[in-house]
Amino acid sequence: MSAQTDSANIRTKSATTIPTKKNIRRDVTIEQPTTELIHTTDSILQKKHNPKLAIGLSAVLPGAGQIYNKKWWKVPIIYAGLATSSYFIYDFGTQTRTFQLEYRNRMQGKTELLNPDFTSYSDDNILSLKQYYQRNMEFAIAATTIIYVLNIIDAAVDAHLFYFDISEDLSLQMSPYVAPASILQSSNAGFAFVFQLK
């Protein structure tokens, strides 16, 4: 009789101590996106637009950096400037070589090679004209170099400001400002610049 009672107690304890699926507690942790993850995502997105790549593209092919920066409208301006300065380099260079050759033939006494259109010009006039066109050619070369360098600088600046917000939600206002008086100094009046997000 006691043996049956003990076995019944053992079964009762076993039934109460063994957890069932309904009693098992499962802790499920659901990770929500945090601000750090958003910041990390933003930094990854910003790294996708590479200013060095924009600089390299504009250095190899003027205007390519502007296309990379989605500033298509700047490409015709760049090539219009380069085409204009290149034309003046060619034109002034041609005039320089023409008067240089004329002056050289005169100094060497090669009268059969002289240009009949320049018979009314003296030797000093020929030399002055040669120097004039040569100087203008150098200015045109300098202008071409400046346009080329500005093309690279513009691509670099646009690439660095690619993610900068310049929408209408930003505003900069100027308002009068009066500093309160204190024990050591009187009140001061002036203007304050207020940067607001609409």
C-alpha positions in Angstrom: 0.0 0.0 0.0 2.8 2.4 0.9 4.7 1.5 -2.3 1.7 2.5 -4.4 1.3 5.7 -2.5 5.0 6.6 -3.1 4.8 5.9 -6.8 1.7 8.1 -7.0 3.5 10.9 -5.3 6.5 10.5 -7.6 4.1 10.7 -10.6 2.4 13.8 -9.1 5.8 15.6 -8.5 7.0 14.7 -12.0 3.8 16.1 -13.5 4.2 19.3 -11.6 7.9 19.8 -12.2 8.1 19.0 -15.9 7.3 22.3 -17.8 5.0 22.0 -20.7 5.1 24.0 -23.9 2.5 26.3 -22.5 4.5 27.1 -19.4 7.8 27.6 -21.1 8.7 31.4 -21.3 10.5 32.5 -24.3 12.1 35.9 -24.2 12.0 37.4 -27.7 14.1 40.5 -28.2 13.0 42.6 -31.1 15.6 45.1 -32.1 14.2 48.4 -33.3 16.2 50.7 -35.6 18.1 53.2 -33.5 19.4 56.6 -34.2 22.9 55.3 -34.5 21.9 53.0 -37.3 20.3 55.9 -39.1 23.5 58.0 -38.7 25.5 55.0 -39.9 23.3 54.7 -42.9 23.6 58.4 -43.7 27.4 58.2 -43.4 27.5 55.2 -45.8 25.3 57.1 -48.3 27.5 60.2 -48.1 30.6 58.1 -48.8 29.0 56.9 -52.1 29.5 60.3 -53.6 33.2 60.7 -53.7 34.7 64.2 -54.2 38.0 62.7 -55.3 36.3 60.9 -58.1 34.6 64.1 -59.2 38.0 65.9 -59.2 39.6 63.1 -61.2 36.8 63.1 -63.8 37.0 66.9 -64.3 40.8 66.7 -64.5 40.7 64.0 -67.2 37.7 65.4 -69.1 36.4 68.9 -68.2 32.7 68.7 -67.4 32.7 65.1 -66.4 32.8 65.9 -62.7 29.8 68.2 -63.2 27.9 65.4 -64.8 28.9 63.1 -61.9 27.5 65.8 -59.5 24.3 66.0 -61.5 25.0 69.6 -62.5 24.5 69.1 -66.3 23.8 72.7 -67.0 27.4 73.7 -66.2 28.9 71.6 -69.0 28.0 73.9 -71.9 29.3 76.9 -70.0 32.7 75.1 -69.4 33.0 74.1 -73.0 31.9 77.5 -74.3 34.7 79.1 -72.2 37.3 76.6 -73.4 36.2 76.9 -77.0 36.5 80.7 -76.9 39.9 80.8 -75.3 41.2 78.0 -77.6 40.0 80.0 -80.6 41.9 83.1 -79.4 45.0 81.0 -78.8 44.9 79.7 -82.4 44.2 83.1 -83.9 46.8 85.1 -81.9 49.3 82.3 -82.4 48.8 82.4 -86.2 49.3 86.2 -86.2 52.4 85.9 -84.0 54.1 83.4 -86.3 53.2 85.5 -89.4 54.8 88.7 -88.1 57.7 86.7 -86.6 58.5 85.2 -90.0 58.2 88.6 -91.7 60.6 90.2 -89.2 63.1 87.3 -89.5 63.1 87.5 -93.3 63.7 91.2 -93.1 66.6 90.8 -90.7 68.1 88.1 -92.9 67.7 90.1 -96.1 65.3 87.6 -97.8 63.4 90.1 -99.8 61.9 87.5 -102.1 60.1 85.9 -99.1 58.6 89.2 -97.7 54.8 89.5 -97.5 53.6 92.2 -99.9 50.8 93.1 -97.6 53.4 94.4 -95.1 55.3 96.7 -97.3 54.0 99.8 -95.6 55.1 98.6 -92.2 58.5 99.4 -90.8 60.7 96.8 -89.1 59.8 98.3 -85.7 56.1 98.0 -86.6 56.5 94.4 -87.5 58.3 93.6 -84.3 55.7 95.5 -82.2 52.8 93.6 -83.9 54.6 90.3 -83.3 55.0 91.1 -79.6 51.4 92.3 -79.3 49.9 89.1 -80.7 52.3 87.0 -78.7 51.2 88.7 -75.5 47.5 88.2 -76.3 48.2 84.6 -77.1 49.8 84.2 -73.6 46.7 85.8 -72.1 44.5 83.4 -73.9 46.6 80.4 -72.7 46.3 81.8 -69.1 42.5 82.1 -69.5 42.2 78.5 -70.8 44.2 77.3 -67.8 42.0 79.3 -65.4 38.9 77.9 -66.9 40.3 74.4 -66.6 41.3 74.9 -62.9 37.9 76.4 -62.1 36.3 73.4 -63.7 38.1 71.2 -61.2 37.4 73.4 -58.2 33.7 73.6 -59.1 33.5 69.9 -59.3 35.2 69.5 -55.9 32.9 72.0 -54.2 29.7 70.6 -55.7 30.8 67.1 -54.6 31.4 68.1 -51.0 28.0 69.9 -50.9 26.2 67.1 -52.7 24.1 66.2 -49.7 23.8 69.8 -48.3 20.2 70.9 -48.0 19.5 74.1 -49.9 15.8 73.7 -50.1 13.2 76.4 -49.3 12.8 74.9 -45.8 16.0 76.8 -44.8 15.9 80.5 -44.1 18.3 83.2 -42.7 16.7 86.3 -41.2 18.1 89.4 -39.7 16.4 90.9 -36.6 17.1 93.7 -34.1 18.7 92.6 -30.9 19.1 94.4 -27.6 21.5 93.0 -25.0 20.1 93.5 -21.4 22.0 95.8 -19.1 24.2 94.5 -16.4 26.1 95.9 -13.4 29.3 96.3 -15.4 27.9 97.6 -18.7 24.8 99.3 -20.1 22.5 97.7 -22.6 23.7 97.4 -26.2 21.6 97.4 -29.4 22.5 95.7 -32.7 21.3 93.1 -35.2 21.2 89.3 -35.0 21.2 86.7 -37.7 18.7 83.9 -37.1 18.9 80.6 -38.9 15.6 78.8 -39.0 14.2 75.5 -40.2 10.6 75.9 -41.5 
